[in-house]
Amino acid sequence: MSNSKSSRNVSMSGVSTDKLLTFQVIPDVGLKSDKIEFVLGMPLNQVLTMIQKNAMLLKQVELRYSRRDPVHRDVSVYLVSDGIQLIFDGVTQLAKLIEVDNLSRIILKYGNSTFSEPGAEASMEKVNECFGSTHPGAYDEKQKMYVQSWPGLSFCFPTDSNDKIEVTPGFGPNLRSLKYDANSQPRLTKMSIYRGTNLSQPESVDIPFANYCGENRTRRVEAIWENEILMGLDICFDTQNGAIIDGDFDVFTTKRSVYFGDSVSTVQSTLGAPSKIYYKSDDKMKIHRGASKETFGGQPHFFFNYFSMGIHGLLLTVYWWFLHSFFVGPWSEKRVAL
């Protein structure tokens, strides 16, 4: 009888690569693996839901925000174990910047090439070989940092700890070239993925078609008044239609109106199916009644929650609408009742 041991992949640092996340780096888009995707434009609540569903893979997660101004300040989700940070715009709550600042716990690929893994973290030579060096990088004299950039992607290489690196002038005011030997080339400390060509001023992002997942996204809500009486709401929102573009359903903007007194079927035909239905706690048992006088005398009230649209309504017929915005902090939900 022969003894056999199961083989496993091991990186140069001795860490089993079977336990590490491997991501494809896509400039101007994000990080993608077989099970997890972090892309620019992803909503914050969608990222948090994905992290919860992959708790066995994504551990030690930190949610960072401003307690004084959680709405207008940026919010970040930091995956400590993987060295990945996602930065979200405080108002839109869409991912606008993706950073990797710990290369010892992650494997990065571009196309078919692996350019960084534990024990063989990316160097300037590897980065230039993989992505191609088209122009000198920018040099920050104060931070002693050399930044090599491409559209939607940049790499930071510190030079302050290495006396054998020589910084030479380039063709522009901030452009520089580095001279070093094979044993002293700088190592990558941070990779950034963003929209546009300038990391310091990234372009605004919108939700990718693939991240709509059949849900509506509200752009604007206006009140409908008649003779100084509030009658309902005009809701402008983005939604998907049947047309397919690059494998995903196209998105278009539409405007629909809902009124107090609308029936359940009217609300559903106007806004589509809700994200979830909640019954009033004191009415829950009424749905179990049979076809008797009691049923006709008191049907249960329930809420249609359109989570991604930021609204929910109390039905049998519409009694009121709640407008809610979600932000991080001690109070996670703010509502306005109409």
C-alpha positions in Angstrom: 0.0 0.0 0.0 1.5 3.3 -1.0 1.1 6.5 1.0 0.1 9.6 -0.9 -0.2 13.1 0.3 -2.5 15.7 -1.2 -0.6 18.4 -3.0 -1.3 22.1 -2.5 -0.1 25.2 -4.1 2.4 27.2 -2.1 3.8 30.7 -2.8 7.4 31.7 -2.5 6.7 33.0 1.0 5.5 29.5 2.1 1.9 30.6 2.3 -0.7 28.2 0.8 -2.1 30.0 -2.3 -5.3 27.9 -1.9 -6.3 30.2 0.9 -5.5 33.4 -0.9 -7.8 35.4 -3.1 -6.7 35.7 -6.8 -8.0 38.8 -8.6 -7.8 39.9 -12.2 -6.8 43.6 -12.3 -9.0 45.5 -14.9 -8.0 49.1 -15.3 -10.9 51.6 -15.1 -13.1 48.8 -13.9 -12.0 46.9 -10.7 -10.9 43.6 -9.3 -12.6 40.3 -10.4 -12.2 36.7 -9.3 -14.2 33.6 -9.8 -16.4 34.2 -6.7 -16.1 37.9 -5.9 -16.1 41.2 -7.8 -15.2 44.7 -6.7 -16.0 47.1 -9.5 -16.2 50.9 -9.7 -19.8 52.1 -9.3 -21.0 49.3 -7.0 -23.4 50.6 -4.4 -22.3 50.4 -0.8 -25.2 48.2 0.4 -24.5 45.7 -2.5 -20.8 45.4 -1.4 -21.8 44.9 2.3 -24.3 42.2 1.3 -21.7 40.4 -0.9 -19.2 40.5 2.0 -21.8 39.0 4.4 -22.5 36.2 1.9 -18.8 35.4 1.6 -17.9 35.6 5.2 -15.7 32.5 4.9 -13.5 34.2 2.3 -13.6 37.8 3.4 -12.6 38.2 7.0 -11.7 41.1 9.3 -13.7 43.8 7.6 -13.7 47.4 8.8 -16.3 50.0 7.9 -14.8 53.5 8.2 -16.8 56.7 8.1 -17.1 60.2 9.6 -19.4 60.3 12.7 -19.8 64.1 12.3 -20.7 64.0 8.7 -21.5 60.5 7.5 -23.5 61.7 4.4 -21.0 64.0 2.7 -17.7 62.5 3.7 -16.3 59.4 1.9 -17.1 56.0 3.4 -14.6 53.1 3.1 -14.7 49.4 3.5 -11.3 47.9 4.3 -10.7 44.1 4.0 -7.9 43.8 6.5 -6.9 40.2 5.7 -6.7 40.9 2.0 -5.3 44.5 2.0 -8.2 45.8 -0.2 -9.9 49.1 0.4 -13.0 50.4 -1.4 -13.8 54.1 -1.1 -17.4 55.2 -1.7 -18.7 58.7 -2.4 -20.6 59.9 0.7 -23.6 61.2 -1.3 -24.1 58.6 -4.0 -22.6 55.7 -2.0 -21.0 54.3 -5.1 -17.5 52.9 -5.2 -15.2 55.5 -6.7 -11.8 54.2 -5.8 -10.3 50.7 -5.2 -6.9 50.3 -3.5 -4.7 47.4 -2.7 -2.1 48.3 0.0 -1.0 44.8 1.3 0.4 42.6 -1.4 1.5 39.9 1.0 -2.1 38.5 1.3 -3.3 38.6 -2.3 -2.5 37.3 -5.8 -2.9 39.8 -8.7 -3.1 38.9 -12.3 -3.3 40.9 -15.5 -4.6 38.7 -18.4 -2.7 35.5 -18.2 0.3 36.9 -16.2 0.6 36.9 -12.4 2.5 40.0 -11.5 2.2 39.9 -7.7 1.9 37.1 -5.1 3.1 36.6 -1.5 6.9 36.3 -1.5 7.2 37.7 -5.0 5.4 41.0 -4.7 5.3 43.3 -7.7 8.4 45.3 -8.5 8.7 48.1 -10.9 10.2 45.8 -13.5 7.3 43.4 -13.2 4.8 46.1 -13.5 6.4 47.6 -16.6 6.8 44.2 -18.2 3.2 43.4 -17.6 1.5 46.7 -18.4 4.1 48.3 -20.6 6.0 51.5 -19.8 4.8 54.2 -22.2 6.1 57.3 -20.3 8.0 58.3 -17.2 6.1 58.3 -13.9 5.4 61.3 -11.6 7.6 61.8 -8.6 6.4 63.2 -5.2 9.5 64.8 -3.7 7.9 65.3 -0.2 6.7 61.7 0.2 9.6 60.2 -1.8 7.1 58.4 -3.9 7.3 57.4 -7.5 3.9 56.9 -9.2 3.6 55.0 -12.5 0.2 55.5 -14.1 -2.0 54.3 -16.9 -5.6 55.3 -17.6 -7.7 54.0 -14.7 -4.7 52.4 -12.9 -1.7 53.6 -10.9 1.2 52.0 -8.9 3.1 53.7 -6.0 6.8 52.9 -5.4 8.5 54.4 -2.3 12.2 55.4 -2.7 13.0 56.9 0.7 14.4 53.7 2.1 16.8 52.9 -0.7 20.0 55.0 -1.2 20.8 53.1 -4.4 17.9 54.5 -6.4 18.6 57.6 -8.5 15.8 59.9 -9.6 16.5 61.6 -12.9 14.4 64.4 -14.6 11.8 63.5 -17.2 10.2 65.5 -20.0 7.7 67.4 -17.8 7.8 69.3 -14.5 6.7 66.3 -12.3 7.9 63.5 -14.6 10.9 61.5 -13.4 12.8 58.4 -14.3 14.4 56.0 -11.8 17.8 54.4 -12.1 18.5 51.3 -10.1 20.2 47.9 -10.3 18.5 44.5 -10.1 18.9 44.2 -6.4 17.6 47.6 -5.4 14.5 48.1 -7.6 11.6 49.6 -5.6 8.7 47.4 -4.5 5.1 48.2 -5.0 3.3 49.4 -1.9 -0.1 50.5 -3.3 -2.2 49.9 -6.4 -5.2 52.1 -7.2 -8.0 51.6 -9.7 -10.2 54.6 -10.6 -12.2 56.1 -13.4 -10.3 58.4 -15.8 -6.7 59.4 -16.3 -5.9 61.3 -13.1 -5.9 59.6 -9.7 -6.1 62.9 -7.8 -9.2 63.9 -9.8 -11.0 60.7 -10.7 -14.1 60.9 -13.0 -17.5 60.3 -11.5 -18.9 56.8 -11.7 -22.3 55.3 -12.3 -23.8 51.9 -11.5 -22.7 49.3 -14.1 -25.5 47.6 -15.9 -24.5 44.3 -14.4 -25.1 45.6 -10.9 -28.7 46.7 -11.3 -29.8 43.1 -10.9 -33.4 44.0 -12.0 -33.8 46.7 -9.3 -34.8 50.3 -9.9 -32.5 53.2 -8.8 -34.2 56.5 -7.8 -32.8 59.7 -9.3 -35.5 62.2 -8.1 -38.7 62.2 -6.1 -41.2 65.1 -6.3 -44.5 65.7 -4.5 -47.8 65.9 -6.4 -50.0 68.7 -5.1 -53.6 69.6 -6.1 -55.3 72.5 -4.4 -52.7 72.5 -1.7 -53.4 68.9 -0.9 -50.6 66.3 -1.2 -51.9 63.6 -3.7 -48.9 61.4 -4.3 -45.3 61.2 -5.7 -43.6 61.6 -9.0 -40.7 59.2 -9.0 -37.9 59.5 -11.6 -35.7 56.4 -11.7 -33.4 54.2 -13.7 -34.6 50.7 -14.6 -33.6 47.9 -17.0 -35.4 47.0 -20.2 -35.3 44.0 -22.5 -32.6 45.3 -24.8 -29.2 43.6 -24.2 -25.9 45.5 -24.6 -22.6 43.6 -24.1 -24.4 40.8 -22.4 -26.3 43.0 -19.9 -29.7 44.5 -20.0 -29.8 48.1 -21.0 -30.8 50.8 -18.6 -33.1 53.8 -19.3 -34.6 56.6 -17.2 -38.4 56.8 -16.7 -40.9 58.7 -14.6 -43.9 57.2 -12.8 -46.5 58.5 -10.5 -48.1 56.8 -7.4 -51.0 58.2 -5.5 -52.5 57.8 -2.1 -55.4 55.4 -2.5 -53.7 53.3 -5.2 -54.4 49.6 -5.0 -51.7 46.9 -4.6 -51.9 45.9 -8.3 -51.6 49.6 -9.4 -48.4 50.1 -7.3 -46.9 46.9 -8.6 -47.7 47.7 -12.2 -46.2 51.2 -11.7 -43.0 50.5 -9.8 -42.6 46.7 -10.3 -42.3 44.1 -7.6 -40.9 45.3 -4.2 -37.6 44.2 -2.7 -39.5 42.7 0.3 -42.9 42.7 1.9 -43.4 43.3 5.6 -46.7 42.8 7.5 -47.7 45.0 10.4 -46.9 43.1 13.6 -50.4 43.3 15.0 -51.9 42.1 11.7 -49.6 39.1 11.0 -52.1 36.4 12.1 -54.9 37.8 9.9 -53.4 36.3 6.8 -54.1 32.8 8.3 -57.8 33.4 8.6 -60.1 31.5 6.3 -62.8 32.9 4.0 -65.1 34.0 6.8 -66.7 37.2 8.0 -63.6 38.0 10.0 -61.5 38.1 6.9 -63.7 40.6 5.1 -63.9 42.7 8.3 -60.2 43.3 8.8 -57.6 42.4 6.1 -54.0 42.7 7.1 -52.0 45.9 6.3 -48.5 45.4 5.0 -45.5 47.4 3.7 -44.0 47.3 0.2 -40.3 48.0 0.7 -38.5 49.3 -2.5 -35.1 49.2 -0.8 -33.0 50.2 -3.8 -35.4 53.1 -4.6 -35.4 54.4 -1.0 -39.2 54.3 -0.6 -41.8 52.0 1.0 -45.5 52.3 1.3 -48.3 51.0 3.7 -50.9 49.2 1.7 -54.0 47.7 1.3 -54.6 50.9 -0.5 -51.7 53.4 -0.1 -52.1 55.2 3.2 -48.6 56.8 3.3 -45.2 56.6 1.7 -41.9 56.7 3.5 -38.8 58.1 1.8 -35.6 56.8 3.4 -31.9 57.3 2.8 -29.3 54.8 4.2 -26.0 56.0 5.7 -23.6 54.5 8.1 -23.6 55.6 11.7 -25.5 55.0 15.0 -28.8 55.6 13.2 -28.7 53.6 10.0 -31.9 54.9 8.5 -33.5 58.3 8.1 -37.1 58.5 7.0 -39.6 61.2 5.9 -43.2 60.2 6.2 -45.8 61.6 3.7 
